């Protein structure tokens, strides 16, 4: 069987999942369109602003559209938020105060956040005498509810934190339903503080967001799902107004909060990207399933399993050797629209514990909403890929990957 026949067979087997993804995209597209219409978005909202940005209608309207689409009371959407880690950091510092603690119930968080929490001497939470305890996941990669209950009984935590995506762990990302059950459980344990979800990679993968399932606050990056491939930078924080206001005071200053913030390039790409996001996320989900299925047929274990709709746009693939891992990353770069001629090399990327090799031939630098892949150079040799603005690109890349690994 040649490569094209393999891909066609995989597409036929995945058709039920593809159809459901299309239905999810339609639901979310209607939800976003309704948010645009209800907030009466007009051409004037695309206009640039300068200086302090007082009365910047575009900034304010963009936040309202995000908030309405995500079922939250308020949202900050800002080009000044530089990454998902930055958005999460602003939120944590905005809510937590010295001598307070947070409980992380989804295992050890992603590499770039660990220094934010525990590093000493760099302005971390620990430097401000803010504590953070971790509840490991159970052997199946799920929330250990008994351990969570025991931890909540030990001290009065201010924040319960959950990372939706797998990060560099071999577990499934949490579904909105699982997040909702965790929120209900935490509340039933008597917790009255802020339930905060790192929503990176998960926006529009399902019909509802964590803020519609019990979470008080979510945060993410615009060069992932919600930017739709058009947002050139930025991030968002959405949730209950009291918490979003506290985060705004950290992002700017307590005296001005969310009342300032200008952007000299205008907001059209942000509005248009958010409008396209449900569709581009669907394309990435289909691409994830196709590449995962074809690699599984070649004997490479990958997560999540292929009999379900992924809860986010990331996929983990376990390779047998470092060489296979590197070949996979290189093949993604070779099939990129930008810098396809560049060979990725592992390097000491800031914020990571191991050398990382990354394929990122993207229009927006480092955009993981576009087809990209990365991996820490450590055993077990596992690559993580995500994104794909069009299914066609994912399909073409799939053939290239199979050729490289054959």
C-alpha positions as CSV (number, residue, x, y, z in Angstrom):
1,X,0.0,0.0,0.0
2,X,1.5,3.4,-1.0
3,X,1.4,6.5,1.1
4,X,-1.6,8.0,-0.6
5,X,-3.7,4.8,-0.1
6,X,-2.7,4.8,3.6
7,X,-3.9,8.3,4.1
8,X,-7.1,7.7,2.2
9,X,-7.8,4.7,4.4
10,X,-7.1,6.7,7.5
11,X,-9.5,9.4,6.4
12,X,-12.3,6.9,5.8
13,X,-11.8,5.4,9.3
14,X,-11.8,8.9,10.8
15,X,-14.9,10.2,9.0
16,X,-17.2,9.9,12.0
17,X,-14.8,12.0,14.1
18,X,-14.4,14.5,11.3
19,X,-18.2,14.9,11.0
20,X,-18.5,15.6,14.7
21,X,-15.7,18.1,14.6
22,X,-17.5,19.9,11.8
23,X,-20.6,20.1,14.0
24,X,-18.6,21.5,16.9
25,X,-17.1,24.1,14.6
26,X,-20.6,25.1,13.3
27,X,-21.8,25.5,16.9
28,X,-18.8,27.6,18.0
29,X,-18.9,29.7,14.8
30,X,-22.5,30.6,15.5
31,X,-21.6,31.4,19.1
32,X,-18.8,33.8,18.0
33,X,-20.9,35.4,15.3
34,X,-23.6,36.0,17.8
35,X,-21.1,37.7,20.1
36,X,-20.0,40.0,17.3
37,X,-23.6,40.9,16.5
38,X,-24.7,41.4,20.0
39,X,-21.7,43.7,20.7
40,X,-22.5,45.6,17.5
41,X,-18.9,45.4,16.2
42,X,-18.3,48.0,13.5
43,X,-15.4,49.2,11.4
44,X,-14.5,51.9,13.9
45,X,-13.5,49.1,16.4
46,X,-10.6,48.2,14.1
47,X,-9.0,51.6,14.4
48,X,-5.5,52.1,15.9
49,X,-4.9,54.1,19.1
50,X,-1.9,55.6,20.7
51,X,-0.7,57.0,24.0
52,X,-2.6,55.9,27.1
53,X,-5.5,54.5,25.1
54,X,-8.2,56.0,27.2
55,X,-11.6,55.4,25.5
56,X,-10.1,52.9,23.1
57,X,-13.3,51.4,21.7
58,X,-11.5,48.6,19.8
59,X,-9.8,47.3,22.9
60,X,-13.0,47.4,25.0
61,X,-15.1,45.8,22.3
62,X,-12.6,43.0,21.7
63,X,-12.7,42.1,25.4
64,X,-16.5,42.1,25.4
65,X,-16.7,39.8,22.4
66,X,-14.3,37.3,24.0
67,X,-16.2,37.5,27.3
68,X,-19.6,36.9,25.6
69,X,-18.3,34.0,23.4
70,X,-16.6,32.3,26.5
71,X,-19.6,32.8,28.7
72,X,-17.7,35.0,31.2
73,X,-18.5,38.3,32.9
74,X,-15.4,40.1,31.6
75,X,-12.3,39.6,29.5
76,X,-9.0,41.3,28.9
77,X,-7.6,40.8,25.4
78,X,-4.3,42.6,24.9
79,X,-1.3,42.7,22.5
80,X,0.7,43.5,25.7
81,X,0.3,40.0,26.9
82,X,3.2,38.2,25.3
83,X,2.4,34.5,25.7
84,X,0.2,32.0,27.5
85,X,2.8,31.9,30.3
86,X,2.7,35.7,30.6
87,X,-1.1,35.7,30.8
88,X,-1.1,33.0,33.5
89,X,1.6,34.8,35.4
90,X,-0.3,38.1,35.3
91,X,-3.4,36.3,36.6
92,X,-1.6,34.5,39.4
93,X,0.1,37.7,40.6
94,X,-3.1,39.6,40.3
95,X,-5.1,37.2,42.5
96,X,-2.6,35.9,45.0
97,X,-1.1,37.9,47.9
98,X,1.9,37.2,50.2
99,X,1.3,34.4,52.7
100,X,-1.5,32.9,50.5
101,X,-1.3,29.6,48.7
102,X,-2.5,27.9,45.6
103,X,-3.2,24.2,45.0
104,X,-2.4,22.7,41.6
105,X,-4.6,19.7,41.0
106,X,-3.4,18.7,37.5
107,X,0.1,17.5,38.4
108,X,3.3,19.5,37.9
109,X,2.7,22.4,35.5
110,X,4.3,23.0,32.2
111,X,8.1,23.8,32.2
112,X,7.9,27.5,31.6
113,X,5.5,28.0,34.6
114,X,7.7,26.2,37.1
115,X,10.2,29.1,37.4
116,X,7.3,31.5,37.8
117,X,6.1,29.5,40.8
118,X,9.1,28.1,42.6
119,X,12.4,29.7,41.4
120,X,14.1,31.9,44.0
121,X,15.7,35.2,43.3
122,X,13.9,36.0,40.0
123,X,10.7,37.6,41.2
124,X,8.7,34.4,41.4
125,X,5.7,33.7,43.5
126,X,8.0,32.0,46.0
127,X,10.0,35.2,46.3
128,X,6.8,37.0,47.3
129,X,6.1,34.3,50.0
130,X,3.2,32.8,47.9
131,X,3.1,29.0,48.2
132,X,2.1,26.4,45.7
133,X,1.3,22.7,46.4
134,X,0.9,20.1,43.8
135,X,-1.5,17.1,43.8
136,X,-0.1,14.5,41.4
137,X,-2.5,12.9,38.9
138,X,-3.6,9.3,39.4
139,X,-1.9,6.4,37.5
140,X,-4.4,7.0,34.6
141,X,-3.5,10.6,34.2
142,X,-6.7,11.8,35.8
143,X,-7.4,14.1,38.7
144,X,-7.0,12.3,42.0
145,X,-10.1,13.5,43.8
146,X,-9.3,11.8,47.1
147,X,-5.9,13.5,47.2
148,X,-7.5,16.8,46.2
149,X,-10.0,16.5,49.1
150,X,-7.2,15.7,51.5
151,X,-5.1,18.7,50.4
152,X,-8.0,21.1,50.6
153,X,-8.5,20.1,54.2
154,X,-5.0,21.1,55.2
155,X,-5.0,24.8,54.5
156,X,-7.2,27.7,53.2
157,X,-6.0,27.9,49.6
158,X,-6.8,31.1,47.7
159,X,-6.5,29.5,44.2
160,X,-7.1,26.0,42.8
161,X,-5.3,25.8,39.5
162,X,-5.8,23.3,36.7
163,X,-3.8,23.0,33.4
164,X,-6.1,21.8,30.6
165,X,-3.5,20.7,28.1
166,X,-1.0,17.9,28.6
167,X,2.2,20.1,28.4
168,X,5.1,17.7,28.1
169,X,3.3,14.9,29.9
170,X,1.9,11.7,28.4
171,X,-1.7,12.2,29.4
172,X,-4.9,13.2,27.7
173,X,-5.8,16.8,28.0
174,X,-8.8,17.5,30.2
175,X,-12.2,17.8,28.6
176,X,-14.6,20.6,29.6
177,X,-16.8,17.9,31.2
178,X,-13.9,16.7,33.3
179,X,-13.0,20.3,34.3
180,X,-16.7,20.9,35.2
181,X,-16.7,17.8,37.5
182,X,-13.4,19.0,39.1
183,X,-14.9,22.4,39.7
184,X,-18.1,20.9,41.3
185,X,-16.0,18.6,43.5
186,X,-13.7,21.4,44.7
187,X,-16.7,23.6,45.6
188,X,-18.4,20.6,47.4
189,X,-15.2,20.4,49.5
190,X,-15.9,23.9,50.7
191,X,-13.4,25.8,48.6
192,X,-14.6,29.4,48.1
193,X,-11.6,30.9,46.3
194,X,-10.7,31.2,42.6
195,X,-10.7,28.2,40.3
196,X,-8.3,29.1,37.6
197,X,-7.8,27.0,34.4
198,X,-4.9,27.3,32.0
199,X,-7.0,27.1,28.8
200,X,-4.1,27.1,26.3
201,X,-4.7,24.9,23.2
202,X,-8.3,24.1,24.2
203,X,-10.4,27.0,23.0
204,X,-13.1,25.9,20.6
205,X,-12.1,22.3,20.7
206,X,-15.4,21.6,22.3
207,X,-18.7,23.3,22.5
208,X,-18.1,25.0,25.8
209,X,-15.2,26.6,27.7
210,X,-14.2,26.0,31.3
211,X,-15.8,29.3,32.3
212,X,-19.1,27.7,31.2
213,X,-18.4,24.7,33.4
214,X,-17.6,26.3,36.8
215,X,-14.2,27.8,36.4
216,X,-13.8,31.4,37.7
217,X,-10.9,32.4,35.4
218,X,-9.2,31.2,32.2
219,X,-6.2,32.4,30.3
220,X,-4.5,31.7,27.0
221,X,-2.5,32.9,24.1
222,X,-3.7,34.5,20.9
223,X,-1.1,32.9,18.8
224,X,-2.7,29.6,19.6
225,X,-6.4,28.8,19.1
226,X,-8.3,32.1,19.6
227,X,-6.1,34.2,17.2
228,X,-7.3,32.1,14.2
229,X,-3.8,32.4,12.6
230,X,-4.1,36.2,12.2
231,X,-3.4,37.7,15.6
232,X,0.3,38.7,15.5
233,X,0.8,38.5,19.3
234,X,-1.2,38.8,22.5
235,X,-3.1,36.9,25.1
236,X,-6.4,37.0,27.0
237,X,-7.8,36.5,30.5
238,X,-11.5,35.9,31.0
239,X,-13.8,35.1,33.9
240,X,-15.6,36.7,36.8
241,X,-15.3,40.4,36.8
242,X,-13.8,40.7,40.3
243,X,-10.9,38.4,39.3
244,X,-10.4,40.0,35.9
245,X,-10.3,43.4,37.5
246,X,-7.6,42.2,39.9
247,X,-5.6,40.8,37.0
248,X,-5.9,44.1,35.1
249,X,-4.4,45.9,38.1
250,X,-1.4,43.6,37.7
251,X,-1.1,43.9,33.9
252,X,-1.1,47.8,34.1
253,X,-1.3,49.5,37.5
254,X,-3.8,49.5,40.3
255,X,-4.7,53.1,39.6
256,X,-5.8,52.5,36.0
257,X,-6.5,48.8,35.6
258,X,-8.2,48.0,32.3
259,X,-8.9,51.6,31.5
260,X,-5.7,52.1,29.5
261,X,-3.9,50.3,26.7
262,X,-3.3,51.4,23.2
263,X,-2.3,49.6,20.0
264,X,-0.9,51.6,17.1
265,X,-1.5,48.9,14.5
266,X,-5.3,48.5,14.9
267,X,-7.4,45.5,16.0
268,X,-8.7,44.1,12.7
269,X,-6.5,41.0,12.8
270,X,-7.6,40.2,16.3
271,X,-11.3,40.5,15.5
272,X,-11.0,38.6,12.3
273,X,-8.8,35.9,13.8
274,X,-11.3,35.3,16.6
275,X,-14.1,35.1,14.0
276,X,-12.1,32.4,12.1
277,X,-10.9,30.6,15.2
278,X,-13.6,27.9,15.4
279,X,-12.9,26.9,11.8
280,X,-9.1,26.9,12.2
281,X,-9.3,24.9,15.4
282,X,-11.5,22.3,13.6
283,X,-8.9,22.1,10.8
284,X,-6.1,21.5,13.4
285,X,-8.2,18.8,15.2
286,X,-8.7,16.9,11.9
287,X,-5.1,17.2,11.1
288,X,-4.1,15.9,14.5
289,X,-6.3,12.8,14.1
290,X,-5.0,12.1,10.6
291,X,-1.3,12.4,11.5
292,X,-1.9,10.4,14.7
293,X,-3.8,7.6,12.9
294,X,-1.1,7.2,10.2
295,X,1.7,7.2,12.8
296,X,-0.2,4.7,14.9
297,X,-0.6,2.4,11.9
298,X,3.3,2.6,11.6
299,X,3.6,1.4,15.2
300,X,4.1,4.7,17.1
301,X,1.9,5.2,20.2
302,X,0.3,8.6,20.4
303,X,-2.1,10.5,22.6
304,X,-5.0,11.1,22.8
305,X,-6.4,7.9,21.5
306,X,-8.0,8.0,18.0
307,X,-11.5,6.9,18.9
308,X,-12.5,10.2,20.4
309,X,-12.5,13.9,19.6
310,X,-9.4,15.5,21.1
311,X,-10.0,18.0,23.9
312,X,-7.3,20.3,22.5
313,X,-5.2,20.8,19.4
314,X,-2.0,19.1,20.7
315,X,-0.9,15.5,20.2
316,X,1.9,13.5,21.8
317,X,3.8,10.9,19.8
318,X,6.2,8.5,21.4
319,X,9.2,7.4,19.2
320,X,11.6,4.5,19.7
321,X,14.8,6.5,19.3
322,X,16.1,10.0,19.4
323,X,16.8,9.8,15.7
324,X,13.1,9.1,14.9
325,X,12.1,12.0,17.1
326,X,14.4,14.4,15.4
327,X,13.3,13.1,11.9
328,X,9.7,13.8,12.8
329,X,10.5,17.4,13.9
330,X,12.6,18.0,10.8
331,X,9.9,16.7,8.5
332,X,7.4,19.2,9.9
333,X,9.8,22.0,9.3
334,X,10.5,20.8,5.8
335,X,6.8,21.0,5.0
336,X,6.3,24.5,6.5
337,X,5.4,27.5,4.3
338,X,8.2,29.6,6.0
339,X,11.8,28.6,6.5
340,X,11.2,25.2,5.1
341,X,15.0,25.0,4.2
342,X,16.1,25.5,7.8
343,X,17.1,22.4,9.8
344,X,15.9,22.5,13.4
345,X,18.5,21.9,16.1
346,X,18.0,21.3,19.8
347,X,19.0,24.2,22.1
348,X,18.6,25.5,25.6
349,X,15.3,27.3,25.2
350,X,14.6,29.8,28.0
351,X,12.2,28.4,30.6
352,X,12.8,24.7,29.8
353,X,14.6,22.1,31.8
354,X,16.0,20.1,28.8
355,X,17.2,21.0,25.4
356,X,14.3,21.5,23.1
357,X,14.0,21.0,19.3
358,X,11.3,22.9,17.6
359,X,9.7,23.0,14.1
360,X,8.1,26.4,13.7
361,X,8.0,27.5,10.1
362,X,5.1,29.8,10.8
363,X,3.9,33.2,9.6
364,X,3.6,34.4,13.2
365,X,6.8,33.6,15.1
366,X,6.3,30.6,17.4
367,X,2.6,30.4,16.6
368,X,1.4,27.0,17.8
369,X,-2.0,27.6,16.2
370,X,-0.1,27.0,13.0
371,X,1.3,23.5,12.2
372,X,4.3,23.1,14.4
373,X,6.1,20.6,16.6
374,X,8.5,20.5,19.5
375,X,10.1,18.0,21.9
376,X,12.4,18.0,24.9
377,X,15.5,15.8,24.2
378,X,14.9,13.2,26.9
379,X,13.5,9.7,27.3
380,X,10.9,8.6,26.5
381,X,11.4,10.3,23.2
382,X,8.1,12.1,22.7
383,X,7.3,14.8,20.2
384,X,4.4,17.2,20.6
385,X,2.7,18.7,17.6
386,X,-0.2,21.0,17.3
387,X,-2.0,23.4,15.0
388,X,-2.5,23.5,11.3
389,X,-4.6,26.4,9.9
390,X,-5.9,24.2,7.1
391,X,-6.6,20.5,6.9
392,X,-4.9,20.5,3.5
393,X,-1.6,21.6,5.0
394,X,-1.9,18.9,7.7
395,X,-2.6,16.3,5.0
396,X,0.4,17.3,2.9
397,X,2.6,17.3,6.0
398,X,1.3,13.9,6.9
399,X,2.7,12.4,3.7
400,X,6.0,14.1,4.2
401,X,6.3,12.7,7.7
402,X,5.5,9.2,6.6
403,X,8.1,9.4,3.9
404,X,10.7,10.6,6.4
405,X,10.0,7.8,8.9
406,X,9.6,5.0,6.4
